[in-house]
């Protein structure tokens, strides 16, 4: 798969989104969004494209640290890496041998993963993920777009109207689109009943609905950033003590600061 063809796929995707009127990003803007997400998740390094975070039950792959569970393992968080692989296949890309042979993550836990850090399989994954940066950016944008109808389900007319208005307002600017693209990849849509602590979610839906109206009318990105901080702080407060999520909170809040325009 040549990079030029990958950029063509990305350009075609962006044009289709512009046509539907939901979001428009030029190829250059989309590339910058992808780089920001890569920096947020992986420090912008190739090494960080394949990782397994301490305290988690899954590998995190690609610029968006897409979740990949070992066989038989299912946690509360949505698995996204297999969908990226499916998109690569449908786009005509040649998969590396490790992805041809393994539908599920081939390492059963973080210790096994770390021992394989210099293996041929790891090298194949890093190479594939580096070369498919444009496709991963496409994947990130498409997830944000697909989130809107999911988030509207079950809402009353008033809440639904506020959510759509805020989504559209943010999507109309490159930085606002980045904020939502990064957050929905970072913490999900907020629609899964499994992704709740104390009955409260922490996804894009909760952030949009939690935005303060008076701030939103003055500075949409600031309102989004502040709402995201409140939602994530609430998540940590509600989280099971054994997960020790407070260790991640400051990094999460720093990430939310990048959403300010």
N, C-alpha and C positions, 0 to 999 in steps of 0.2 A: 504493500500500500504506500504510494508516494504521497508526500506532504501536499503537493499541488492538488491532488484529487481530494484530499481531506478538506482543504480550504474551500474547494468547490462545493462539497457537501454542506459545509458550514454556511457558505454564502446563500445557497439555495434555501436552507432552513430559515435563515434570517429574513430572506425575502418573503417567505410564506407567512412568517409572523407579522411582518409589516402589513401584508395584505389583509390579515384578519383584524388589524387595528389594535392588538393588545400591547405589543411592545416593538420598538424598533431600535436595533443596535447595528451600526455599521460593522463590517468585518474587523476594523481596527478597534472599535469600542468593545466588541465581543472578545477580541483577543486580550484586551486589557483586563476585562472582567475575569477571564480565565486565569490570567497571571496573578491577579489579586487573590483569588480563591486558592491557587497553588501555594502562594506565600502564606496565607492564613493556615492552611492545613498541613503543609509539608515544609515550610520554611523556604519554598521555592527550589528545593534540591531534588535531584534525581533519586538519591538514596531514600528520601522521604516518600517517594511514590509507592513504596511497599513497606508497610509498617504494621505493628501490632501493639497497641497502647496497653500500658500496665493497668490491670483491673478489668480488662474487657475480654469477651469470649469470642472475638472475631478479628480477622485481619482487616486492615484499612488500606485500600488501594486507589491509586490515581490522584489527580489534582484535587479531587473532592473527597478523598478518603472514603470511597464507596465501600460499604460493608460487605464482607464475604465470610459466611459461616462455614465451619467444618461440617462434614456430613453428620446428620443426626442432631446437630446443635441448632436450636432456635431460641433467640432471646426476644426481648420486648421491642427491639429496634428493627426497623424495616431494612431488609437486605436489598441493596441496590446494585452491587457489582454484576450479578448475572444479567441484569437488564442492559447494562453497558456493553457486555459481551455480545448479547443478542443484537444490539444496535450495530456493533462492529461487523457482525456476520451479515446482517441485512444490507449493510453498506458495501459489501464485497471485499472486506478486509481479510487477509490471511492471518489466522490466529497462530500464536506460538504453540509449540508442542505441549507445554504444560496446560494450556487452556483447552486443547483438543482432548487431552487425556483426563482432565479433572473438571467435573461440573461443580464440585464443591471444593472449598479450600483444602489443599492436601496436607496441611499441618493442623494437628488436633488441638494445640494450645500454644501459648506465647513462648514457652521454653523450647518446644520443638521448632517453632518458627525461627527463633533466634539462632539456633544451631545450624539452620539451613541458610543463613544469611549470605554465604558466599557460593551457594550452589548454582548449578546451571539453570534450574527452574527460576530462581530469584533473578538471575541475569536476564532470562527471557521475559519475565514480567516487567522488569524495569525498562527494558528496551521497548517493549510493546507500549507501555504507558507513556513513555517519553515521545514516541512517534505519533501517538494518537491524541496529542494535546488538543487539536481543533475539534475532534469528534467528542472528546470529553466536555469541552466547552458547550458544544451543541446539546449534549445530554443535560448539562446543568440548566441551560436556558429552557429546554423543553419541560423539565420537571417543574420549574417555577410557573410556566404557562399552564401546565396541567393541574396545578394546585387550586386554581380559582374555582372551578365548578365543584371540586371536592369540599372546599372550605365553606361554600354556600349552603350545602346540604344541612337541613335541620334548623336553619336560622329563620327568625321572624323577618318580616319585611323591613323593619327598621334596622336591625343588625345587619341584614344582608346588604341593604343599601349603603351603610357605612363602610362595610368591608370592601365592597366593589369599588366605591368611590376612592378609598385610600389605596387600594391595589392599583387602580388605573392612574391615580395621581403620581404614585411612585414610579410606575412602569413608563411614564411619559418622559422621564429623564434618565440619562445613562447611569448616573450615580444611584438614583433611586432603584433602578432595575438591578444594579449590582447588589445593593443592600438586600433585596428580596431573594435574588438568585443565591447569594452566599448563605443567607439565613435558612432558607428552605432546605438547602443541601446540608447545612450544619446541624439543624435541629428538627427538620421535617415539617410537614404541612400542619401538624397539630390536629389531625382528624382521627387517628387510630386510638381506640379505647385502651389498647395495650400501653400506649405511651402517655401514662398518667401517673402522677403521685398525688395521693389524697384527692383523687377525682379531678385534678387540674392538669391541663396539658401545657406544653411549652413551645409549640410550633409557630409557624407563620400566622396561622389563624388567630392565636391568642395575642400575638404581637400587634397585628393590625387592629383587632378589636380593642386593644388596650391603649392605643395611641390617644393622647390628650388632644381634644379638638382644637383648643385655643392655640396650642403649639403647632399642630398640623397646618393650620391656615397660614402661619408665618414661616415655618420651616419644616417641610415634610420629612426630610431625612433626619433632622434632629428629633422630631417626634417619634420616628421609627426607632432610632438608636436608644432613646430613653425608655421606650416601652419594652424593647428587647432586654434591656438591663433589668427592668422590674420583673419580667417574666422568668428570666434565668435565675435571679436571686430567689424568687419564690420556689422555683424548681429545687434548688439546693436545700432550701429550708424544709421542703416536704419530702426530700429523698430519704431512703432507708439509711440509717447511720453506717451500716456496714459498707456502703458504697463509697463513703468518704468523698462526696462530690465537692465539698468545700475547697479541696486542693486545686480544683480546676476553675473555680469561679473567677478569680482575678484575670486569668487568661481569657475567659469568655467575655468578661466586661471590656477588656482591652480590644477584643475583636469587634465588639459592638461600637466602640469609638470610631472604627473605620467607616461606619455607616453614615457618619456626619458628613454633609457635603462641604 
